[in-house]
Structures are given as C-alpha cells and as structure tokens.
Amino acid sequence: MSVDRKQQIIEAATKSFSLFGYKATTMDQVAKLANVGKGTIYTFFKNKEELFDEIVQSLINEMRYKAEDVIDPNNSFHENVHRALFQILQYRKQHQLTIKLFQEGKEMGTPAVLDVMKKIEEELLSFIKEKVTLAIQSGQIKPCNPEVAAFIVLKLYVSLIFDWEQHKEPLSESEISSLFELYLLKGLSV
C-alpha cells in the first residue's frame, strides 16, 4: 500500500465530509470517491472516527501554520495577534470542511462534530494564550491571566467576524483591527 493511496483516501473523505457532513458520510462513499475498495480504507484507518480525526488534526495544523506565517517579531503584540487571528478565522470561514462542520454542529449537534469544534477552539485558545504569555514576558502588555485574555480575544474576534455579519455588512480587516485595539488595548475610557 502506498502513501499516495492513503492521501487519496484522506482527500476523498475530506470532500465527503465537506459535502455531506460527518454524520452523513459513510466509508462506502469515501471508498467510491477515492476509487478504492472499502477494505483498503481499513488498512489505513480503523474507522470513520480515526479518519475524521486525522483530517481535523491536519486542518488544525494548517490553521496554526497560517497564523504563525503572518507573525512578524518586529510588529506589536496587537498587530501580530490581529493578523494571526484574522488569518485563522478567514481560513475557517472560507474552508468548505469547517463551514460544513460548524453548520452540522449547530443544526444537528452531532457529538463527534461538537468534539471537533471544541478541539479547534482549544487549539486557538492555546495559540493565543502562548502569544499573550510571550507579550507579558517581553513587557508589551500588562500582566494578566493569559487564559482569560486568550478567551476574551478569541470571543471578540469571532463576534466581529462571524456574529456581526449575521446582522450587518462585514467589517474590513482594518476595521476589525481598530476595534480590537480600541476595546482591548485602549479601553473605552476617555
């Protein structure tokens, strides 16, 4: 068995999960899309959950890579966190698999999908917490609880990118950056 065949299965499964969601995807569908026998899938993955987990871990790694890629040590904490989060959330918003998973999680509450959404959020929180901790250590921001700060930063970004768009025109990247700076770094005081 070649690695190419495994990649073929992963690509087919990603396509199936993106089109039909987790619950509606079957190993038979994946086998048909990958143009392999169902038994071939089981030489690489013991079940649908294991296949799904590998795809999701790859997705998380890709999001982290995209975030790290836009960080510049010469930029401020604010600029780096903004650029990294904007990159991650735009990716999540444009990637067909994450769109389908969020939709399925919200509409159907599929346990495996809800677990994945929690895992993605935990990874994002961990990434932000890491950046907050470094910013505290370097004196770029005041000492604070990095876990709480990460939570607030992520929730603000999610709200500005996803929730806002449900009721209003989408905000531009620069508007989001300005709002982030206003509410988190400067505060509302005069």
Residue frames as a rotation matrix with the C-alpha (Angstrom) as fourth column:
MET 1
0.575 0.818 0.000 0.00
0.818 -0.575 0.000 0.00
0.000 0.000 -1.000 0.00
SER 2
-0.394 -0.761 0.515 1.38
0.756 -0.587 -0.290 3.38
0.524 0.275 0.806 -0.91
VAL 3
-0.626 0.094 -0.774 1.21
0.512 -0.698 -0.500 6.69
-0.588 -0.709 0.389 0.88
ASP 4
-0.945 0.289 -0.154 -0.43
-0.306 -0.614 0.728 8.05
0.116 0.735 0.668 -2.29
ARG 5
-0.405 0.829 -0.386 -3.39
0.366 0.534 0.762 5.75
0.838 0.167 -0.520 -1.68
LYS 6
-0.276 0.251 -0.928 -3.68
0.950 -0.072 -0.302 6.97
-0.143 -0.965 -0.219 1.90
GLN 7
-0.830 -0.075 -0.552 -3.62
0.059 -0.997 0.047 10.58
-0.554 0.006 0.832 0.67
GLN 8
-0.808 0.580 -0.108 -6.24
-0.131 0.002 0.991 9.69
0.575 0.815 0.074 -1.95
ILE 9
-0.194 0.733 -0.652 -8.49
0.812 0.493 0.313 8.35
0.551 -0.469 -0.691 0.85
ILE 10
-0.447 -0.035 -0.894 -7.92
0.720 -0.606 -0.337 11.45
-0.530 -0.794 0.296 3.01
GLU 11
-0.958 0.074 -0.278 -8.78
-0.213 -0.831 0.514 13.75
-0.193 0.552 0.811 0.10
ALA 12
-0.566 0.794 -0.221 -11.92
0.127 0.349 0.929 11.75
0.814 0.498 -0.298 -0.72
ALA 13
-0.150 0.493 -0.857 -13.01
0.969 0.245 -0.028 11.73
0.196 -0.835 -0.515 2.93
THR 14
-0.726 -0.154 -0.671 -12.38
0.360 -0.915 -0.180 15.47
-0.586 -0.372 0.720 3.22
LYS 15
-0.900 0.423 -0.102 -14.54
-0.298 -0.427 0.854 16.02
0.318 0.799 0.510 0.14
SER 16
-0.316 0.816 -0.485 -17.29
0.473 0.578 0.665 13.79
0.822 -0.019 -0.569 1.53
PHE 17
-0.266 0.174 -0.948 -17.25
0.938 -0.179 -0.296 15.43
-0.221 -0.968 -0.115 4.98
SER 18
-0.891 -0.138 -0.432 -17.30
0.075 -0.984 0.161 18.85
-0.447 0.111 0.887 3.27
LEU 19
-0.775 0.612 -0.155 -20.26
-0.305 -0.149 0.940 17.99
0.553 0.776 0.303 1.07
PHE 20
0.006 0.848 -0.530 -22.37
0.083 0.528 0.845 15.78
0.997 -0.049 -0.067 3.31
GLY 21
0.352 0.039 0.935 -21.12
-0.861 -0.378 0.340 16.43
0.366 -0.925 -0.099 6.83
TYR 22
-0.667 -0.673 0.319 -19.76
-0.744 0.577 -0.337 13.96
0.043 -0.462 -0.886 9.33
LYS 23
-0.259 0.640 0.724 -22.96
-0.487 0.561 -0.670 12.11
-0.834 -0.526 0.167 10.14
ALA 24
0.721 0.673 -0.165 -24.00
-0.436 0.255 -0.863 11.51
-0.539 0.694 0.477 6.53
THR 25
0.101 -0.761 -0.640 -20.55
-0.953 0.110 -0.281 10.43
0.284 0.639 -0.715 5.34
THR 26
0.878 0.142 0.458 -20.07
-0.279 0.928 0.246 6.68
-0.390 -0.344 0.854 5.07
MET 27
-0.147 -0.959 0.241 -16.97
-0.299 0.276 0.913 4.63
-0.943 0.062 -0.328 4.43
ASP 28
0.098 0.263 0.960 -18.71
0.790 0.566 -0.236 3.35
-0.605 0.781 -0.152 1.26
GLN 29
0.963 0.269 0.024 -18.96
0.237 -0.802 -0.548 6.94
-0.128 0.534 -0.836 -0.03
VAL 30
0.467 -0.864 -0.187 -15.31
-0.612 -0.469 0.636 7.58
-0.638 -0.183 -0.748 0.80
ALA 31
-0.208 -0.531 0.821 -14.29
0.213 0.795 0.568 4.37
-0.955 0.293 -0.052 -0.99
LYS 32
0.478 0.469 0.743 -16.26
0.820 0.064 -0.568 5.39
-0.315 0.881 -0.354 -4.09
LEU 33
0.984 -0.092 -0.151 -14.85
-0.124 -0.968 -0.218 8.91
-0.126 0.233 -0.964 -4.11
ALA 34
0.218 -0.972 0.089 -11.30
-0.667 -0.082 0.741 7.59
-0.712 -0.221 -0.666 -3.57
ASN 35
0.561 0.092 -0.823 -11.84
-0.753 0.469 -0.462 4.89
0.343 0.878 0.332 -6.19
VAL 36
-0.697 -0.714 -0.070 -10.62
-0.588 0.625 -0.513 2.19
0.410 -0.316 -0.855 -3.80
GLY 37
-0.074 0.631 -0.772 -12.20
0.297 0.753 0.587 -0.80
0.952 -0.185 -0.243 -2.15
LYS 38
0.694 0.429 0.578 -13.69
-0.392 -0.448 0.804 -0.21
0.604 -0.784 -0.143 1.29
GLY 39
0.872 -0.393 -0.294 -11.19
0.490 0.700 0.519 -2.70
0.002 -0.596 0.803 2.73
THR 40
0.014 -0.899 0.438 -8.32
0.732 -0.290 -0.617 -0.51
0.681 0.330 0.654 1.51
ILE 41
0.257 0.149 0.955 -9.53
-0.355 -0.904 0.237 2.29
0.899 -0.400 -0.179 3.77
TYR 42
0.949 0.220 0.227 -9.37
-0.289 0.309 0.906 -0.05
0.129 -0.925 0.357 6.76
THR 43
0.469 -0.864 -0.184 -5.70
0.802 0.504 -0.321 -0.80
0.371 0.003 0.929 6.08
PHE 44
-0.459 -0.636 0.620 -5.01
0.358 -0.772 -0.526 2.85
0.813 -0.019 0.582 6.99
PHE 45
-0.630 0.363 0.687 -7.84
-0.698 -0.652 -0.296 3.78
0.340 -0.666 0.664 9.38
LYS 46
-0.976 0.216 -0.043 -9.71
0.213 0.880 -0.425 1.51
-0.054 -0.424 -0.904 11.77
ASN 47
-0.083 0.997 -0.002 -12.96
0.943 0.078 -0.323 3.52
-0.322 -0.029 -0.946 11.47
LYS 48
0.353 0.342 0.871 -14.60
0.691 -0.723 0.004 6.75
0.630 0.600 -0.492 10.31
GLU 49
0.981 0.043 -0.187 -13.71
0.172 -0.629 0.758 8.48
-0.085 -0.776 -0.625 13.59
GLU 50
0.232 -0.972 -0.038 -9.98
0.514 0.090 0.853 7.83
-0.826 -0.217 0.521 13.13
LEU 51
-0.226 -0.232 0.946 -10.11
0.966 -0.176 0.188 9.07
0.123 0.957 0.264 9.54
PHE 52
0.665 0.579 0.471 -12.04
0.479 -0.815 0.325 12.16
0.572 0.009 -0.820 10.64
ASP 53
0.831 -0.394 -0.393 -9.55
0.264 -0.342 0.902 12.84
-0.490 -0.853 -0.180 13.46
GLU 54
-0.151 -0.938 0.311 -6.61
0.811 0.062 0.582 12.72
-0.565 0.340 0.751 11.05
ILE 55
-0.048 0.218 0.975 -8.32
0.830 -0.534 0.160 15.20
0.555 0.817 -0.156 8.71
VAL 56
0.887 0.447 0.114 -9.20
0.295 -0.740 0.604 17.53
0.354 -0.503 -0.789 11.58
GLN 57
0.519 -0.773 -0.365 -5.66
0.464 -0.104 0.880 17.41
-0.718 -0.626 0.304 13.01
SER 58
-0.350 -0.621 0.702 -4.33
0.928 -0.127 0.351 18.31
-0.129 0.774 0.620 9.58
LEU 59
0.342 0.602 0.721 -6.83
0.620 -0.721 0.308 21.19
0.706 0.342 -0.620 9.41
ILE 60
0.951 -0.019 -0.309 -5.70
0.261 -0.485 0.834 22.46
-0.166 -0.874 -0.456 12.83
ASN 61
0.075 -0.997 0.002 -2.04
0.700 0.054 0.712 22.21
-0.710 -0.051 0.702 11.81
GLU 62
-0.255 -0.104 0.961 -2.79
0.906 -0.372 0.200 24.18
0.337 0.922 0.189 8.64
MET 63
0.749 0.572 0.333 -4.59
0.391 -0.789 0.474 26.91
0.534 -0.225 -0.815 10.62
ARG 64
0.736 -0.545 -0.401 -1.66
0.333 -0.225 0.916 27.16
-0.589 -0.808 0.015 13.06
TYR 65
-0.224 -0.842 0.490 0.79
0.891 0.027 0.454 27.36
-0.396 0.538 0.744 10.15
LYS 66
0.096 0.343 0.934 -1.21
0.749 -0.643 0.159 30.16
0.655 0.685 -0.319 8.53
ALA 67
0.958 0.283 -0.048 -1.27
0.232 -0.662 0.713 32.06
0.170 -0.694 -0.700 11.83
GLU 68
0.439 -0.870 -0.226 2.44
0.475 0.011 0.880 31.63
-0.763 -0.493 0.418 12.53
ASP 69
-0.081 -0.474 0.877 3.24
0.995 0.006 0.096 32.63
-0.051 0.881 0.471 8.95
VAL 70
0.378 0.306 0.874 1.87
0.497 -0.864 0.087 36.18
0.781 0.401 -0.478 9.39
ILE 71
0.917 -0.090 -0.389 3.58
0.335 -0.356 0.872 36.88
-0.217 -0.930 -0.297 12.71
ASP 72
0.349 -0.807 0.476 6.47
0.334 -0.368 -0.868 39.30
0.876 0.462 0.141 12.47
PRO 73
0.127 -0.344 -0.930 8.71
0.989 0.120 0.091 39.76
0.081 -0.931 0.355 15.53
ASN 74
-0.862 -0.481 0.164 9.10
0.482 -0.876 -0.036 43.44
0.161 0.048 0.986 14.56
ASN 75
-0.261 0.859 0.440 5.35
-0.042 -0.465 0.884 44.06
0.964 0.212 0.157 14.91
SER 76
-0.540 0.174 0.823 3.49
-0.823 -0.313 -0.474 44.85
0.175 -0.934 0.313 18.11
PHE 77
-0.894 0.303 0.329 1.59
0.083 0.836 -0.543 42.21
-0.439 -0.458 -0.773 20.07
HIS 78
-0.024 0.961 -0.277 -1.66
-0.237 -0.275 -0.932 43.78
-0.971 0.043 0.234 18.88
GLU 79
0.105 0.012 -0.994 -0.69
-0.975 -0.195 -0.106 43.68
-0.196 0.981 -0.008 15.22
ASN 80
-0.799 -0.501 -0.334 0.59
-0.559 0.822 0.105 40.10
0.222 0.270 -0.937 15.39
VAL 81
-0.747 0.581 0.322 -2.41
0.167 0.633 -0.756 38.71
-0.643 -0.511 -0.571 17.26
HIS 82
0.150 0.829 -0.539 -4.78
-0.472 -0.419 -0.776 40.54
-0.869 0.371 0.328 14.97
ARG 83
-0.109 -0.258 -0.960 -3.07
-0.993 0.064 0.096 39.31
0.036 0.964 -0.263 11.81
ALA 84
-0.954 -0.295 -0.053 -2.83
-0.289 0.953 -0.091 35.73
0.077 -0.071 -0.994 13.08
LEU 85
-0.541 0.813 0.215 -6.45
0.172 0.357 -0.918 35.55
-0.823 -0.460 -0.333 14.24
PHE 86
0.168 0.599 -0.783 -7.77
-0.712 -0.475 -0.517 37.25
-0.682 0.644 0.347 11.14
GLN 87
-0.481 -0.465 -0.743 -5.88
-0.851 0.450 0.270 34.69
0.209 0.763 -0.612 9.04
ILE 88
-0.986 0.089 0.141 -7.25
0.029 0.924 -0.381 31.74
-0.164 -0.371 -0.914 11.06
LEU 89
-0.297 0.954 -0.031 -10.83
0.099 -0.001 -0.995 32.93
-0.950 -0.299 -0.094 11.11
GLN 90
0.088 0.264 -0.960 -10.83
-0.907 -0.377 -0.187 33.85
-0.411 0.888 0.206 7.42
TYR 91
-0.778 -0.434 -0.455 -9.44
-0.578 0.778 0.246 30.40
0.246 0.454 -0.856 6.66
ARG 92
-0.852 0.484 0.200 -12.13
0.222 0.680 -0.698 28.79
-0.473 -0.551 -0.687 8.80
LYS 93
-0.020 0.884 -0.467 -14.80
-0.272 -0.454 -0.848 30.88
-0.962 0.110 0.249 7.09
GLN 94
0.145 0.021 -0.989 -13.61
-0.970 -0.196 -0.146 30.00
-0.197 0.980 -0.008 3.57
HIS 95
-0.852 -0.506 -0.131 -12.67
-0.521 0.845 0.123 26.35
0.049 0.173 -0.984 4.05
GLN 96
-0.163 0.884 -0.439 -15.59
-0.647 0.240 0.724 24.17
0.745 0.402 0.533 2.96
LEU 97
-0.262 0.032 -0.965 -14.99
0.446 0.890 -0.092 21.49
0.856 -0.454 -0.248 5.60
THR 98
-0.912 -0.094 -0.399 -15.06
0.407 -0.323 -0.854 23.89
-0.049 -0.942 0.333 8.54
ILE 99
-0.682 0.731 -0.021 -18.16
-0.713 -0.659 0.242 25.61
0.163 0.180 0.970 7.14
LYS 100
-0.031 0.686 -0.727 -19.97
-0.335 0.678 0.654 22.27
0.942 0.263 0.209 6.90
LEU 101
-0.460 -0.213 -0.862 -18.81
0.623 0.614 -0.484 21.15
0.632 -0.760 -0.150 10.34
PHE 102
-0.990 0.116 -0.081 -19.94
-0.026 -0.710 -0.704 24.34
-0.139 -0.695 0.706 12.05
GLN 103
-0.396 0.892 -0.219 -23.28
-0.821 -0.237 0.520 24.09
0.412 0.385 0.826 10.26
GLU 104
-0.016 0.365 -0.931 -23.72
0.025 0.931 0.365 20.43
1.000 -0.017 -0.024 11.28
GLY 105
-0.752 -0.338 -0.566 -22.66
0.551 0.148 -0.821 21.11
0.361 -0.929 0.075 14.86
LYS 106
-0.911 0.412 0.022 -25.12
-0.385 -0.830 -0.404 23.97
-0.148 -0.376 0.915 15.16
GLU 107
-0.220 0.897 -0.383 -28.06
-0.898 -0.034 0.438 22.32
0.380 0.441 0.813 13.40
MET 108
0.398 0.393 -0.829 -27.70
-0.264 0.914 0.307 18.68
0.879 0.096 0.468 14.40
GLY 109
0.459 -0.279 0.844 -25.47
-0.889 -0.137 0.438 18.69
-0.006 -0.951 -0.311 17.45
THR 110
0.761 -0.240 -0.603 -23.55
-0.019 0.921 -0.390 15.65
0.648 0.308 0.696 16.16
PRO 111
0.936 -0.352 -0.015 -21.33
0.030 0.037 0.999 14.63
-0.351 -0.935 0.046 19.13
ALA 112
0.241 -0.902 0.358 -18.22
0.899 0.346 0.269 13.90
-0.366 0.257 0.894 17.03
VAL 113
0.107 -0.141 0.984 -18.56
0.672 -0.719 -0.176 17.28
0.733 0.680 0.018 15.30
LEU 114
0.885 0.238 0.400 -19.11
-0.120 -0.714 0.690 19.13
0.449 -0.659 -0.603 18.58
ASP 115
0.721 -0.689 -0.077 -15.97
0.439 0.367 0.820 17.44
-0.537 -0.625 0.567 19.93
VAL 116
-0.011 -0.726 0.688 -14.00
0.996 -0.066 -0.053 18.64
0.084 0.685 0.724 16.89
MET 117
0.424 0.228 0.877 -15.30
0.289 -0.951 0.107 22.19
0.858 0.208 -0.469 17.24
LYS 118
0.994 -0.093 0.051 -14.24
-0.072 -0.238 0.969 22.13
-0.078 -0.967 -0.243 20.89
LYS 119
0.404 -0.898 0.173 -10.81
0.765 0.435 0.475 20.80
-0.502 -0.060 0.863 19.88
ILE 120
0.039 -0.345 0.938 -10.37
0.815 -0.532 -0.230 23.58
0.579 0.773 0.260 17.29
GLU 121
0.729 0.284 0.623 -11.37
-0.065 -0.877 0.476 26.22
0.681 -0.387 -0.621 19.84
GLU 122
0.897 -0.434 -0.080 -8.98
0.185 0.205 0.961 24.75
-0.401 -0.877 0.264 22.43
GLU 123
0.121 -0.877 0.465 -6.15
0.983 0.172 0.069 24.88
-0.141 0.449 0.883 19.88
LEU 124
0.204 0.021 0.979 -6.97
0.460 -0.885 -0.077 28.50
0.864 0.466 -0.190 19.07
LEU 125
0.941 0.187 0.281 -7.09
-0.155 -0.501 0.852 29.40
0.300 -0.845 -0.442 22.77
SER 126
0.648 -0.761 -0.035 -3.78
0.574 0.458 0.679 27.64
-0.501 -0.459 0.734 23.36
PHE 127
0.011 -0.615 0.788 -2.18
0.940 -0.263 -0.218 29.54
0.341 0.743 0.576 20.46
ILE 128
0.418 0.223 0.881 -3.45
0.091 -0.975 0.203 32.92
0.904 -0.005 -0.427 21.73
LYS 129
0.999 -0.043 -0.027 -2.50
0.027 -0.007 1.000 32.12
-0.044 -0.999 -0.006 25.34
GLU 130
0.335 -0.931 0.144 1.03
0.907 0.360 0.217 31.35
-0.254 0.058 0.965 24.15
LYS 131
-0.113 -0.345 0.932 1.24
0.680 -0.710 -0.181 34.74
0.724 0.613 0.315 22.40
VAL 132
0.730 0.424 0.536 -0.24
-0.107 -0.703 0.703 36.58
0.675 -0.571 -0.468 25.41
THR 133
0.867 -0.444 -0.228 2.27
0.403 0.355 0.843 34.91
-0.293 -0.823 0.487 27.74
LEU 134
-0.025 -0.912 0.410 5.17
0.999 -0.041 -0.031 35.96
0.045 0.409 0.912 25.49
ALA 135
0.084 0.130 0.988 3.82
0.342 -0.935 0.094 39.53
0.936 0.330 -0.123 25.32
ILE 136
0.967 0.230 0.108 3.60
-0.037 -0.294 0.955 39.70
0.252 -0.928 -0.276 29.13
GLN 137
0.580 -0.806 -0.117 7.15
0.705 0.425 0.568 38.36
-0.409 -0.412 0.814 29.49
SER 138
-0.271 -0.717 0.643 8.50
0.931 -0.364 -0.013 40.89
0.243 0.595 0.766 27.00
GLY 139
-0.567 0.069 -0.821 6.64
0.494 -0.769 -0.406 43.77
-0.659 -0.636 0.402 28.66
GLN 140
-0.926 0.247 0.286 4.44
0.161 -0.426 0.890 44.51
0.342 0.870 0.354 25.63
ILE 141
0.071 0.978 0.198 1.25
-0.130 -0.188 0.974 44.11
0.989 -0.095 0.113 27.68
LYS 142
-0.112 -0.024 0.993 0.35
-0.953 -0.279 -0.114 44.35
0.280 -0.960 0.008 31.37
PRO 143
-0.980 -0.194 -0.042 0.48
-0.167 0.920 -0.355 41.21
0.108 -0.341 -0.934 33.48
CYS 144
-0.048 0.996 0.070 -2.84
-0.999 -0.046 -0.021 39.41
-0.018 -0.071 0.997 33.31
ASN 145
-0.015 0.145 0.989 -4.31
-0.221 0.965 -0.144 35.93
-0.975 -0.221 0.017 33.30
PRO 146
-0.772 -0.388 -0.504 -3.23
-0.537 -0.026 0.843 34.65
-0.340 0.921 -0.189 29.85
GLU 147
-0.827 0.504 0.250 -6.05
0.548 0.822 0.155 32.10
-0.127 0.265 -0.956 29.73
VAL 148
0.124 0.888 -0.443 -8.75
0.622 -0.418 -0.663 34.72
-0.773 -0.194 -0.604 30.36
ALA 149
-0.127 -0.248 -0.960 -7.09
-0.459 -0.843 0.278 37.15
-0.879 0.476 -0.007 27.95
ALA 150
-0.969 -0.248 -0.012 -6.96
-0.139 0.502 0.853 34.46
-0.205 0.828 -0.521 25.24
PHE 151
-0.455 0.877 0.158 -10.64
0.827 0.481 -0.290 33.68
-0.331 -0.001 -0.944 25.76
ILE 152
0.260 0.555 -0.790 -11.66
0.256 -0.829 -0.498 37.35
-0.931 -0.073 -0.357 25.50
VAL 153
-0.467 -0.523 -0.713 -9.50
-0.556 -0.454 0.697 37.94
-0.688 0.721 -0.079 22.42
LEU 154
-0.972 0.090 0.215 -10.91
0.212 0.729 0.651 34.90
-0.098 0.678 -0.728 20.62
LYS 155
-0.190 0.980 -0.050 -14.53
0.872 0.145 -0.468 35.65
-0.451 -0.133 -0.882 21.51
LEU 156
0.112 0.175 -0.978 -14.17
-0.112 -0.976 -0.188 39.26
-0.987 0.131 -0.090 20.39
TYR 157
-0.743 -0.476 -0.471 -12.73
-0.513 -0.046 0.857 38.16
-0.430 0.878 -0.210 17.04
VAL 158
-0.816 0.505 0.282 -15.37
0.571 0.782 0.250 35.51
-0.095 0.365 -0.926 16.48
SER 159
0.067 0.888 -0.455 -18.05
0.666 -0.379 -0.642 38.07
-0.743 -0.260 -0.617 17.29
LEU 160
-0.015 -0.127 -0.992 -16.62
-0.381 -0.916 0.123 40.71
-0.924 0.380 -0.034 14.98
ILE 161
-0.834 -0.377 -0.403 -16.12
-0.505 0.227 0.833 38.32
-0.223 0.898 -0.380 12.08
PHE 162
-0.876 0.472 -0.097 -18.97
0.380 0.800 0.465 35.81
0.297 0.371 -0.880 12.29
ASP 163
-0.309 0.826 -0.472 -21.70
0.868 0.042 -0.494 37.16
-0.388 -0.562 -0.730 14.55
TRP 164
-0.401 0.102 -0.910 -21.61
-0.097 -0.993 -0.068 40.73
-0.911 0.061 0.408 13.26
GLU 165
-0.923 -0.073 -0.379 -22.08
-0.377 -0.038 0.926 39.54
-0.082 0.997 0.007 9.67
GLN 166
-0.679 0.734 0.034 -25.36
0.734 0.678 0.022 37.86
-0.007 0.040 -0.999 10.55
HIS 167
0.263 0.829 -0.494 -26.93
0.817 -0.464 -0.344 41.29
-0.514 -0.313 -0.798 11.07
LYS 168
0.643 -0.138 -0.754 -24.73
-0.236 -0.972 -0.024 43.88
-0.729 0.193 -0.657 9.35
GLU 169
0.844 -0.457 -0.282 -22.29
-0.308 0.018 -0.951 44.39
0.439 0.890 -0.126 6.49
PRO 170
0.629 -0.676 -0.384 -19.00
0.761 0.635 0.130 42.56
0.156 -0.374 0.914 7.12
LEU 171
0.835 -0.451 -0.316 -16.26
-0.220 -0.800 0.558 44.62
-0.505 -0.396 -0.767 8.74
SER 172
0.691 -0.680 -0.247 -12.99
-0.277 0.067 -0.959 45.09
0.668 0.731 -0.142 6.90
GLU 173
0.324 -0.681 -0.657 -9.73
0.779 0.586 -0.223 43.76
0.537 -0.440 0.720 8.29
SER 174
-0.665 -0.613 0.427 -8.65
0.298 -0.742 -0.600 47.30
0.685 -0.271 0.676 9.24
GLU 175
0.052 0.760 0.648 -11.98
-0.618 -0.486 0.619 47.99
0.785 -0.432 0.444 10.98
ILE 176
0.812 0.206 -0.547 -11.62
0.198 0.783 0.589 44.78
0.549 -0.587 0.595 12.98
SER 177
-0.130 -0.952 -0.276 -8.04
0.800 0.064 -0.596 45.73
0.586 -0.298 0.754 13.87
SER 178
-0.590 -0.044 0.807 -9.15
-0.187 -0.964 -0.189 49.20
0.786 -0.262 0.560 15.02
LEU 179
0.469 0.843 0.264 -12.00
-0.545 0.040 0.838 47.79
0.695 -0.537 0.478 17.11
PHE 180
0.586 -0.360 -0.726 -9.68
0.580 0.812 0.066 45.19
0.566 -0.460 0.685 18.63
GLU 181
-0.518 -0.847 0.117 -7.22
0.575 -0.446 -0.687 47.92
0.634 -0.289 0.718 19.57
LEU 182
-0.333 0.471 0.817 -9.96
-0.481 -0.830 0.283 50.20
0.811 -0.299 0.503 20.94
TYR 183
0.635 0.764 0.115 -11.75
-0.497 0.291 0.817 47.64
0.591 -0.577 0.564 23.09
LEU 184
0.812 -0.309 -0.495 -8.83
0.492 0.819 0.296 45.52
0.313 -0.484 0.817 24.25
LEU 185
-0.118 -0.991 -0.066 -5.82
0.906 -0.081 -0.415 47.76
0.405 -0.109 0.908 24.29
LYS 186
-0.761 -0.168 0.626 -7.11
0.044 -0.977 -0.209 51.26
0.647 -0.131 0.751 24.92
GLY 187
-0.604 0.646 -0.467 -10.44
0.729 0.211 -0.652 50.55
-0.322 -0.734 -0.598 26.59
LEU 188
0.065 0.762 0.644 -13.45
0.866 -0.364 0.342 52.80
0.495 0.536 -0.684 26.32
SER 189
0.344 0.070 -0.936 -12.33
0.764 -0.600 0.236 55.41
-0.545 -0.797 -0.260 28.82
VAL 190
0.891 0.061 0.450 -11.84
0.333 -0.761 -0.557 58.98
0.309 0.646 -0.698 27.65
